[in-house]
Amino acid sequence: MYKSVVAVMAALLWNQATMAAAEGSLTLEGELIDSFCYLSGVMGGPEATRGTAHHHCALWCAAGGVPVGLLTDDGKVYLVLGEGADTTSVAAPGLFENQSHRITVEGRAFERDGMNYVVIARIIKDAGIPNHTHEDYGPIPEAAAPKPIAKP
């Protein structure tokens, strides 16, 4: 019995140590994205859902409650679970004005079941929207443009 209890306690402590190593305060830099359109591909490829070509959609999705994502240079997407003192909304209303902006944040990151999350403590730097994609994708990416109705 004693050996079983010790084994269970050792396993629990090892699991907590592993989780603590995977979680922690860090600095991340990337573009705030519309997580639904980027991850689902509904608006075209990943490039079409970034920058100025997707800015208005990103604003609408964030306003509608779609979680904001932070796309880092290494291609990881972190779903934002909260920003600043507001941890009540995954849509992070405090980040609304920063959609499509390249930002540097300080916060706590978590990984669960292959998904990355971040709770942003503060924005360190906001570089605005450096990713001007209208030239490549137009104001509405082709995959998202409404198709004309054929006349009979």
ABEGO torsion letter per residue (X at the ends): XAAAAAAAAAAAAAAAAAAAAABEBBBBBEBBBBAAAAAAGAAEBAAAABEAAAAAAAAAAAAAGBBBBBBBAAGBBBBBAEBEABAABAAGAAAAAABGBBBBBBBBBBBBGGBBBBBBABBABBAEBABBAAAAAEABBAAABBBBBBBX
